[in-house]
Amino acid sequence: MLKTTIKNIYMVFCAFIIAVVVALGVAVMCGYKPKVLVSESMEPEVIRDSLVFVDTHTKLSEVSVGDNIVFDLDGVQILHRAKEIKDGTLIVSGIKGTDETAVDESMFIGRQSVVFPRIGKSFLWLEKNGMWLAISLAVMAILIGCIPWKDENRKVS
């Protein structure tokens, strides 16, 4: 009974890990870039340390007032809300701030698509420090699951 329970928990864990890895891979292949919000400028709508997926297929001309976009400002990628559009340039700012920035096509990265609150810090840690460790542990867990489990209750004919 205990072995069966452990085996079932293990299988659910492996299925979850595989599903997350496949979902992230598909999202990236479809042009969605994961970004972590490290400032509080978009709170309370998007809280600090959220994992934000950015649709990089969106063109600047497709952005509407009120959309959240990611742009590059001197090598720093920033998430702000589009406030107004002037001659093909977006005027953006954070929700909390009054600072406005003019964003043109050369600075534009994409439009916010999906937000996963509070998991960005873990994502950053894996990205910087432990990506290979996480991949190795996931592969080991899956390989261990491939080892046949001996079942005393099964009758051999």
CNS distance restraints for C-alpha pairs under 8 A (distance, minus, plus):
assign (resid   1 and name CA) (resid   5 and name CA) 6.30 0.50 0.50
assign (resid   2 and name CA) (resid   6 and name CA) 6.15 0.50 0.50
assign (resid   3 and name CA) (resid   7 and name CA) 5.98 0.50 0.50
assign (resid   4 and name CA) (resid   8 and name CA) 6.09 0.50 0.50
assign (resid   5 and name CA) (resid   9 and name CA) 6.21 0.50 0.50
assign (resid   6 and name CA) (resid  10 and name CA) 6.05 0.50 0.50
assign (resid   7 and name CA) (resid  11 and name CA) 6.14 0.50 0.50
assign (resid   8 and name CA) (resid  12 and name CA) 6.23 0.50 0.50
assign (resid   9 and name CA) (resid  13 and name CA) 6.16 0.50 0.50
assign (resid  10 and name CA) (resid  14 and name CA) 6.19 0.50 0.50
assign (resid  10 and name CA) (resid 145 and name CA) 7.79 0.50 0.50
assign (resid  11 and name CA) (resid  15 and name CA) 6.07 0.50 0.50
assign (resid  11 and name CA) (resid 145 and name CA) 7.61 0.50 0.50
assign (resid  12 and name CA) (resid  16 and name CA) 6.10 0.50 0.50
assign (resid  13 and name CA) (resid  17 and name CA) 6.28 0.50 0.50
assign (resid  14 and name CA) (resid  18 and name CA) 6.12 0.50 0.50
assign (resid  14 and name CA) (resid 138 and name CA) 7.88 0.50 0.50
assign (resid  14 and name CA) (resid 141 and name CA) 7.17 0.50 0.50
assign (resid  14 and name CA) (resid 142 and name CA) 6.43 0.50 0.50
assign (resid  15 and name CA) (resid  19 and name CA) 6.02 0.50 0.50
assign (resid  16 and name CA) (resid  20 and name CA) 6.19 0.50 0.50
assign (resid  17 and name CA) (resid  21 and name CA) 6.21 0.50 0.50
assign (resid  17 and name CA) (resid 138 and name CA) 7.26 0.50 0.50
assign (resid  18 and name CA) (resid  22 and name CA) 6.03 0.50 0.50
assign (resid  19 and name CA) (resid  23 and name CA) 5.98 0.50 0.50
assign (resid  20 and name CA) (resid  24 and name CA) 6.12 0.50 0.50
assign (resid  21 and name CA) (resid  25 and name CA) 6.08 0.50 0.50
assign (resid  22 and name CA) (resid  26 and name CA) 6.07 0.50 0.50
assign (resid  23 and name CA) (resid  27 and name CA) 6.09 0.50 0.50
assign (resid  24 and name CA) (resid  28 and name CA) 6.19 0.50 0.50
assign (resid  25 and name CA) (resid  29 and name CA) 6.13 0.50 0.50
assign (resid  26 and name CA) (resid  30 and name CA) 6.09 0.50 0.50
assign (resid  27 and name CA) (resid  31 and name CA) 6.58 0.50 0.50
assign (resid  27 and name CA) (resid  32 and name CA) 5.33 0.50 0.50
assign (resid  27 and name CA) (resid  33 and name CA) 7.64 0.50 0.50
assign (resid  28 and name CA) (resid  32 and name CA) 4.93 0.50 0.50
assign (resid  28 and name CA) (resid  33 and name CA) 5.87 0.50 0.50
assign (resid  28 and name CA) (resid  34 and name CA) 7.74 0.50 0.50
assign (resid  31 and name CA) (resid  55 and name CA) 6.16 0.50 0.50
assign (resid  31 and name CA) (resid  56 and name CA) 5.55 0.50 0.50
assign (resid  31 and name CA) (resid  57 and name CA) 6.27 0.50 0.50
assign (resid  32 and name CA) (resid  53 and name CA) 5.72 0.50 0.50
assign (resid  32 and name CA) (resid  54 and name CA) 5.16 0.50 0.50
assign (resid  32 and name CA) (resid  55 and name CA) 4.70 0.50 0.50
assign (resid  32 and name CA) (resid  56 and name CA) 5.92 0.50 0.50
assign (resid  33 and name CA) (resid  53 and name CA) 5.35 0.50 0.50
assign (resid  33 and name CA) (resid  54 and name CA) 5.03 0.50 0.50
assign (resid  33 and name CA) (resid  55 and name CA) 6.70 0.50 0.50
assign (resid  33 and name CA) (resid  56 and name CA) 6.88 0.50 0.50
assign (resid  34 and name CA) (resid  51 and name CA) 6.58 0.50 0.50
assign (resid  34 and name CA) (resid  52 and name CA) 5.69 0.50 0.50
assign (resid  34 and name CA) (resid  53 and name CA) 4.49 0.50 0.50
assign (resid  34 and name CA) (resid  54 and name CA) 6.36 0.50 0.50
assign (resid  35 and name CA) (resid  51 and name CA) 5.81 0.50 0.50
assign (resid  35 and name CA) (resid  52 and name CA) 5.10 0.50 0.50
assign (resid  35 and name CA) (resid  53 and name CA) 6.12 0.50 0.50
assign (resid  35 and name CA) (resid  54 and name CA) 7.21 0.50 0.50
assign (resid  35 and name CA) (resid 120 and name CA) 7.85 0.50 0.50
assign (resid  36 and name CA) (resid  49 and name CA) 6.01 0.50 0.50
assign (resid  36 and name CA) (resid  50 and name CA) 5.73 0.50 0.50
assign (resid  36 and name CA) (resid  51 and name CA) 4.71 0.50 0.50
assign (resid  36 and name CA) (resid  52 and name CA) 5.93 0.50 0.50
assign (resid  36 and name CA) (resid 120 and name CA) 5.14 0.50 0.50
assign (resid  36 and name CA) (resid 121 and name CA) 7.44 0.50 0.50
assign (resid  36 and name CA) (resid 123 and name CA) 7.84 0.50 0.50
assign (resid  36 and name CA) (resid 124 and name CA) 7.23 0.50 0.50
assign (resid  37 and name CA) (resid  47 and name CA) 7.56 0.50 0.50
assign (resid  37 and name CA) (resid  48 and name CA) 5.52 0.50 0.50
assign (resid  37 and name CA) (resid  49 and name CA) 5.24 0.50 0.50
assign (resid  37 and name CA) (resid  50 and name CA) 5.51 0.50 0.50
assign (resid  37 and name CA) (resid  51 and name CA) 6.64 0.50 0.50
assign (resid  37 and name CA) (resid  52 and name CA) 7.04 0.50 0.50
assign (resid  37 and name CA) (resid  79 and name CA) 7.30 0.50 0.50
assign (resid  37 and name CA) (resid 120 and name CA) 7.27 0.50 0.50
assign (resid  38 and name CA) (resid  48 and name CA) 5.46 0.50 0.50
assign (resid  38 and name CA) (resid  49 and name CA) 5.48 0.50 0.50
assign (resid  38 and name CA) (resid  50 and name CA) 7.86 0.50 0.50
assign (resid  39 and name CA) (resid  48 and name CA) 5.57 0.50 0.50
assign (resid  39 and name CA) (resid  49 and name CA) 7.77 0.50 0.50
assign (resid  40 and name CA) (resid  47 and name CA) 6.51 0.50 0.50
assign (resid  40 and name CA) (resid  48 and name CA) 5.29 0.50 0.50
assign (resid  40 and name CA) (resid  96 and name CA) 7.87 0.50 0.50
assign (resid  41 and name CA) (resid  80 and name CA) 7.78 0.50 0.50
assign (resid  41 and name CA) (resid  94 and name CA) 4.92 0.50 0.50
assign (resid  41 and name CA) (resid  95 and name CA) 5.92 0.50 0.50
assign (resid  41 and name CA) (resid  96 and name CA) 5.32 0.50 0.50
assign (resid  41 and name CA) (resid  97 and name CA) 6.42 0.50 0.50
assign (resid  42 and name CA) (resid  46 and name CA) 5.32 0.50 0.50
assign (resid  42 and name CA) (resid  47 and name CA) 6.64 0.50 0.50
assign (resid  42 and name CA) (resid  48 and name CA) 7.89 0.50 0.50
assign (resid  42 and name CA) (resid  79 and name CA) 7.55 0.50 0.50
assign (resid  42 and name CA) (resid  80 and name CA) 6.84 0.50 0.50
assign (resid  42 and name CA) (resid  94 and name CA) 5.31 0.50 0.50
assign (resid  42 and name CA) (resid  95 and name CA) 4.94 0.50 0.50
assign (resid  42 and name CA) (resid  96 and name CA) 6.42 0.50 0.50
assign (resid  43 and name CA) (resid  47 and name CA) 4.97 0.50 0.50
assign (resid  43 and name CA) (resid  48 and name CA) 7.16 0.50 0.50
assign (resid  43 and name CA) (resid  95 and name CA) 6.70 0.50 0.50
assign (resid  43 and name CA) (resid  96 and name CA) 6.94 0.50 0.50
assign (resid  46 and name CA) (resid  50 and name CA) 6.87 0.50 0.50
assign (resid  46 and name CA) (resid 115 and name CA) 7.51 0.50 0.50
assign (resid  46 and name CA) (resid 117 and name CA) 7.39 0.50 0.50
assign (resid  47 and name CA) (resid 117 and name CA) 6.60 0.50 0.50
assign (resid  47 and name CA) (resid 118 and name CA) 7.35 0.50 0.50
assign (resid  48 and name CA) (resid 118 and name CA) 7.13 0.50 0.50
assign (resid  49 and name CA) (resid 117 and name CA) 7.00 0.50 0.50
assign (resid  49 and name CA) (resid 118 and name CA) 5.08 0.50 0.50
assign (resid  49 and name CA) (resid 119 and name CA) 6.49 0.50 0.50
assign (resid  49 and name CA) (resid 120 and name CA) 4.71 0.50 0.50
assign (resid  49 and name CA) (resid 121 and name CA) 5.46 0.50 0.50
assign (resid  50 and name CA) (resid 115 and name CA) 6.59 0.50 0.50
assign (resid  50 and name CA) (resid 116 and name CA) 5.62 0.50 0.50
assign (resid  50 and name CA) (resid 117 and name CA) 4.25 0.50 0.50
assign (resid  50 and name CA) (resid 118 and name CA) 4.61 0.50 0.50
assign (resid  50 and name CA) (resid 119 and name CA) 5.72 0.50 0.50
assign (resid  50 and name CA) (resid 120 and name CA) 4.70 0.50 0.50
assign (resid  50 and name CA) (resid 121 and name CA) 7.56 0.50 0.50
assign (resid  51 and name CA) (resid 115 and name CA) 5.75 0.50 0.50
assign (resid  51 and name CA) (resid 116 and name CA) 5.03 0.50 0.50
assign (resid  51 and name CA) (resid 117 and name CA) 6.29 0.50 0.50
assign (resid  51 and name CA) (resid 118 and name CA) 7.08 0.50 0.50
assign (resid  51 and name CA) (resid 119 and name CA) 5.95 0.50 0.50
assign (resid  51 and name CA) (resid 120 and name CA) 4.34 0.50 0.50
assign (resid  51 and name CA) (resid 123 and name CA) 7.57 0.50 0.50
assign (resid  52 and name CA) (resid 112 and name CA) 6.76 0.50 0.50
assign (resid  52 and name CA) (resid 113 and name CA) 7.26 0.50 0.50
assign (resid  52 and name CA) (resid 114 and name CA) 5.87 0.50 0.50
assign (resid  52 and name CA) (resid 115 and name CA) 4.51 0.50 0.50
assign (resid  52 and name CA) (resid 116 and name CA) 6.37 0.50 0.50
assign (resid  52 and name CA) (resid 120 and name CA) 7.98 0.50 0.50
assign (resid  53 and name CA) (resid 112 and name CA) 6.14 0.50 0.50
assign (resid  53 and name CA) (resid 113 and name CA) 5.52 0.50 0.50
assign (resid  53 and name CA) (resid 114 and name CA) 5.20 0.50 0.50
assign (resid  53 and name CA) (resid 115 and name CA) 6.36 0.50 0.50
assign (resid  54 and name CA) (resid  69 and name CA) 7.87 0.50 0.50
assign (resid  54 and name CA) (resid  70 and name CA) 7.27 0.50 0.50
assign (resid  54 and name CA) (resid 109 and name CA) 7.98 0.50 0.50
assign (resid  54 and name CA) (resid 110 and name CA) 5.65 0.50 0.50
assign (resid  54 and name CA) (resid 111 and name CA) 5.42 0.50 0.50
assign (resid  54 and name CA) (resid 112 and name CA) 4.57 0.50 0.50
assign (resid  54 and name CA) (resid 113 and name CA) 5.40 0.50 0.50
assign (resid  54 and name CA) (resid 114 and name CA) 7.37 0.50 0.50
assign (resid  55 and name CA) (resid 110 and name CA) 5.26 0.50 0.50
assign (resid  55 and name CA) (resid 111 and name CA) 5.28 0.50 0.50
assign (resid  55 and name CA) (resid 112 and name CA) 6.25 0.50 0.50
assign (resid  55 and name CA) (resid 113 and name CA) 5.92 0.50 0.50
assign (resid  56 and name CA) (resid 109 and name CA) 6.01 0.50 0.50
assign (resid  56 and name CA) (resid 110 and name CA) 4.46 0.50 0.50
assign (resid  56 and name CA) (resid 111 and name CA) 6.89 0.50 0.50
assign (resid  57 and name CA) (resid 110 and name CA) 6.91 0.50 0.50
assign (resid  58 and name CA) (resid  62 and name CA) 6.48 0.50 0.50
assign (resid  58 and name CA) (resid  63 and name CA) 7.61 0.50 0.50
assign (resid  58 and name CA) (resid 110 and name CA) 5.68 0.50 0.50
assign (resid  58 and name CA) (resid 111 and name CA) 6.36 0.50 0.50
assign (resid  59 and name CA) (resid  63 and name CA) 7.08 0.50 0.50
assign (resid  59 and name CA) (resid 110 and name CA) 7.23 0.50 0.50
assign (resid  60 and name CA) (resid  88 and name CA) 7.87 0.50 0.50
assign (resid  60 and name CA) (resid 104 and name CA) 7.69 0.50 0.50
assign (resid  60 and name CA) (resid 105 and name CA) 6.17 0.50 0.50
assign (resid  60 and name CA) (resid 108 and name CA) 6.74 0.50 0.50
assign (resid  60 and name CA) (resid 110 and name CA) 7.71 0.50 0.50
assign (resid  61 and name CA) (resid  88 and name CA) 6.96 0.50 0.50
assign (resid  63 and name CA) (resid  67 and name CA) 6.46 0.50 0.50
assign (resid  63 and name CA) (resid  82 and name CA) 7.88 0.50 0.50
assign (resid  63 and name CA) (resid 111 and name CA) 7.38 0.50 0.50
assign (resid  64 and name CA) (resid  82 and name CA) 7.05 0.50 0.50
assign (resid  65 and name CA) (resid  81 and name CA) 7.76 0.50 0.50
assign (resid  65 and name CA) (resid  82 and name CA) 5.00 0.50 0.50
assign (resid  65 and name CA) (resid  83 and name CA) 5.46 0.50 0.50
assign (resid  65 and name CA) (resid  84 and name CA) 5.64 0.50 0.50
assign (resid  65 and name CA) (resid  85 and name CA) 7.17 0.50 0.50
assign (resid  66 and name CA) (resid  81 and name CA) 5.89 0.50 0.50
assign (resid  66 and name CA) (resid  82 and name CA) 5.25 0.50 0.50
assign (resid  66 and name CA) (resid  83 and name CA) 6.25 0.50 0.50
assign (resid  67 and name CA) (resid  81 and name CA) 5.67 0.50 0.50
assign (resid  67 and name CA) (resid  82 and name CA) 5.56 0.50 0.50
assign (resid  67 and name CA) (resid 111 and name CA) 7.10 0.50 0.50
assign (resid  67 and name CA) (resid 112 and name CA) 7.53 0.50 0.50
assign (resid  68 and name CA) (resid  79 and name CA) 6.61 0.50 0.50
assign (resid  68 and name CA) (resid  80 and name CA) 5.49 0.50 0.50
assign (resid  68 and name CA) (resid  81 and name CA) 4.24 0.50 0.50
assign (resid  68 and name CA) (resid  82 and name CA) 6.17 0.50 0.50
assign (resid  68 and name CA) (resid 111 and name CA) 5.98 0.50 0.50
assign (resid  68 and name CA) (resid 112 and name CA) 5.45 0.50 0.50
assign (resid  69 and name CA) (resid  79 and name CA) 5.56 0.50 0.50
assign (resid  69 and name CA) (resid  80 and name CA) 5.67 0.50 0.50
assign (resid  69 and name CA) (resid  81 and name CA) 6.15 0.50 0.50
assign (resid  69 and name CA) (resid  82 and name CA) 7.03 0.50 0.50
assign (resid  69 and name CA) (resid 108 and name CA) 7.80 0.50 0.50
assign (resid  69 and name CA) (resid 109 and name CA) 7.58 0.50 0.50
assign (resid  69 and name CA) (resid 110 and name CA) 5.73 0.50 0.50
assign (resid  69 and name CA) (resid 111 and name CA) 4.26 0.50 0.50
assign (resid  69 and name CA) (resid 112 and name CA) 5.49 0.50 0.50
assign (resid  70 and name CA) (resid  77 and name CA) 6.41 0.50 0.50
assign (resid  70 and name CA) (resid  78 and name CA) 5.32 0.50 0.50
assign (resid  70 and name CA) (resid  79 and name CA) 4.45 0.50 0.50
assign (resid  70 and name CA) (resid  80 and name CA) 6.57 0.50 0.50
assign (resid  70 and name CA) (resid 108 and name CA) 6.58 0.50 0.50
assign (resid  70 and name CA) (resid 109 and name CA) 5.50 0.50 0.50
assign (resid  70 and name CA) (resid 110 and name CA) 5.45 0.50 0.50
assign (resid  70 and name CA) (resid 111 and name CA) 6.15 0.50 0.50
assign (resid  70 and name CA) (resid 112 and name CA) 6.99 0.50 0.50
assign (resid  71 and name CA) (resid  77 and name CA) 5.49 0.50 0.50
assign (resid  71 and name CA) (resid  78 and name CA) 5.45 0.50 0.50
assign (resid  71 and name CA) (resid  79 and name CA) 6.76 0.50 0.50
assign (resid  71 and name CA) (resid 103 and name CA) 7.23 0.50 0.50
assign (resid  71 and name CA) (resid 107 and name CA) 5.31 0.50 0.50
assign (resid  71 and name CA) (resid 108 and name CA) 4.51 0.50 0.50
assign (resid  71 and name CA) (resid 109 and name CA) 5.04 0.50 0.50
assign (resid  71 and name CA) (resid 110 and name CA) 7.08 0.50 0.50
assign (resid  72 and name CA) (resid  76 and name CA) 5.48 0.50 0.50
assign (resid  72 and name CA) (resid  77 and name CA) 4.45 0.50 0.50
assign (resid  72 and name CA) (resid  78 and name CA) 6.32 0.50 0.50
assign (resid  72 and name CA) (resid 107 and name CA) 5.04 0.50 0.50
assign (resid  72 and name CA) (resid 108 and name CA) 6.54 0.50 0.50
assign (resid  72 and name CA) (resid 109 and name CA) 6.91 0.50 0.50
assign (resid  73 and name CA) (resid  77 and name CA) 6.29 0.50 0.50
assign (resid  73 and name CA) (resid  78 and name CA) 7.20 0.50 0.50
assign (resid  73 and name CA) (resid 107 and name CA) 6.78 0.50 0.50
assign (resid  79 and name CA) (resid  94 and name CA) 7.53 0.50 0.50
assign (resid  80 and name CA) (resid  92 and name CA) 5.86 0.50 0.50
assign (resid  80 and name CA) (resid  93 and name CA) 5.16 0.50 0.50
assign (resid  80 and name CA) (resid  94 and name CA) 4.79 0.50 0.50
assign (resid  80 and name CA) (resid  95 and name CA) 7.46 0.50 0.50
assign (resid  81 and name CA) (resid  92 and name CA) 5.31 0.50 0.50
assign (resid  81 and name CA) (resid  93 and name CA) 5.59 0.50 0.50
assign (resid  81 and name CA) (resid  94 and name CA) 6.00 0.50 0.50
assign (resid  81 and name CA) (resid  95 and name CA) 7.09 0.50 0.50
assign (resid  82 and name CA) (resid  90 and name CA) 6.26 0.50 0.50
assign (resid  82 and name CA) (resid  91 and name CA) 5.93 0.50 0.50
assign (resid  82 and name CA) (resid  92 and name CA) 4.43 0.50 0.50
assign (resid  82 and name CA) (resid  93 and name CA) 6.90 0.50 0.50
assign (resid  83 and name CA) (resid  90 and name CA) 7.37 0.50 0.50
assign (resid  83 and name CA) (resid  91 and name CA) 5.53 0.50 0.50
assign (resid  83 and name CA) (resid  92 and name CA) 5.21 0.50 0.50
assign (resid  83 and name CA) (resid  93 and name CA) 6.97 0.50 0.50
assign (resid  84 and name CA) (resid  90 and name CA) 5.98 0.50 0.50
assign (resid  84 and name CA) (resid  91 and name CA) 5.22 0.50 0.50
assign (resid  84 and name CA) (resid  92 and name CA) 7.21 0.50 0.50
assign (resid  85 and name CA) (resid  89 and name CA) 5.71 0.50 0.50
assign (resid  85 and name CA) (resid  90 and name CA) 4.67 0.50 0.50
assign (resid  85 and name CA) (resid  91 and name CA) 6.10 0.50 0.50
assign (resid  86 and name CA) (resid  90 and name CA) 6.37 0.50 0.50
assign (resid  86 and name CA) (resid  91 and name CA) 7.44 0.50 0.50
assign (resid  88 and name CA) (resid 104 and name CA) 7.15 0.50 0.50
assign (resid  89 and name CA) (resid 102 and name CA) 6.29 0.50 0.50
assign (resid  89 and name CA) (resid 103 and name CA) 5.67 0.50 0.50
assign (resid  89 and name CA) (resid 104 and name CA) 4.98 0.50 0.50
assign (resid  89 and name CA) (resid 105 and name CA) 7.68 0.50 0.50
assign (resid  90 and name CA) (resid 102 and name CA) 5.57 0.50 0.50
assign (resid  90 and name CA) (resid 103 and name CA) 5.04 0.50 0.50
assign (resid  90 and name CA) (resid 104 and name CA) 6.55 0.50 0.50
assign (resid  91 and name CA) (resid 100 and name CA) 6.34 0.50 0.50
assign (resid  91 and name CA) (resid 101 and name CA) 5.60 0.50 0.50
assign (resid  91 and name CA) (resid 102 and name CA) 4.60 0.50 0.50
assign (resid  91 and name CA) (resid 103 and name CA) 6.28 0.50 0.50
assign (resid  92 and name CA) (resid 100 and name CA) 5.47 0.50 0.50
assign (resid  92 and name CA) (resid 101 and name CA) 5.32 0.50 0.50
assign (resid  92 and name CA) (resid 102 and name CA) 6.43 0.50 0.50
assign (resid  92 and name CA) (resid 103 and name CA) 7.17 0.50 0.50
assign (resid  93 and name CA) (resid  97 and name CA) 6.55 0.50 0.50
assign (resid  93 and name CA) (resid  98 and name CA) 6.68 0.50 0.50
assign (resid  93 and name CA) (resid  99 and name CA) 5.87 0.50 0.50
assign (resid  93 and name CA) (resid 100 and name CA) 4.75 0.50 0.50
assign (resid  93 and name CA) (resid 101 and name CA) 6.33 0.50 0.50
assign (resid  94 and name CA) (resid  98 and name CA) 7.30 0.50 0.50
assign (resid  94 and name CA) (resid  99 and name CA) 7.48 0.50 0.50
assign (resid  94 and name CA) (resid 100 and name CA) 8.00 0.50 0.50
assign (resid 103 and name CA) (resid 107 and name CA) 5.99 0.50 0.50
assign (resid 103 and name CA) (resid 108 and name CA) 6.58 0.50 0.50
assign (resid 104 and name CA) (resid 108 and name CA) 6.35 0.50 0.50
assign (resid 116 and name CA) (resid 120 and name CA) 7.69 0.50 0.50
assign (resid 119 and name CA) (resid 123 and name CA) 6.44 0.50 0.50
assign (resid 120 and name CA) (resid 124 and name CA) 6.08 0.50 0.50
assign (resid 121 and name CA) (resid 125 and name CA) 6.24 0.50 0.50
assign (resid 122 and name CA) (resid 126 and name CA) 6.21 0.50 0.50
assign (resid 123 and name CA) (resid 127 and name CA) 6.03 0.50 0.50
assign (resid 124 and name CA) (resid 128 and name CA) 6.05 0.50 0.50
assign (resid 125 and name CA) (resid 129 and name CA) 5.52 0.50 0.50
assign (resid 125 and name CA) (resid 130 and name CA) 6.51 0.50 0.50
assign (resid 126 and name CA) (resid 130 and name CA) 4.43 0.50 0.50
assign (resid 126 and name CA) (resid 131 and name CA) 4.67 0.50 0.50
assign (resid 126 and name CA) (resid 134 and name CA) 7.21 0.50 0.50
assign (resid 127 and name CA) (resid 131 and name CA) 5.37 0.50 0.50
assign (resid 130 and name CA) (resid 134 and name CA) 5.94 0.50 0.50
assign (resid 131 and name CA) (resid 135 and name CA) 6.14 0.50 0.50
assign (resid 132 and name CA) (resid 136 and name CA) 5.98 0.50 0.50
assign (resid 133 and name CA) (resid 137 and name CA) 6.11 0.50 0.50
assign (resid 134 and name CA) (resid 138 and name CA) 6.12 0.50 0.50
assign (resid 135 and name CA) (resid 139 and name CA) 6.15 0.50 0.50
assign (resid 136 and name CA) (resid 140 and name CA) 6.06 0.50 0.50
assign (resid 137 and name CA) (resid 141 and name CA) 6.06 0.50 0.50
assign (resid 138 and name CA) (resid 142 and name CA) 6.25 0.50 0.50
assign (resid 139 and name CA) (resid 143 and name CA) 6.09 0.50 0.50
assign (resid 140 and name CA) (resid 144 and name CA) 6.02 0.50 0.50
assign (resid 141 and name CA) (resid 145 and name CA) 6.27 0.50 0.50
assign (resid 142 and name CA) (resid 146 and name CA) 6.63 0.50 0.50
assign (resid 143 and name CA) (resid 147 and name CA) 7.07 0.50 0.50
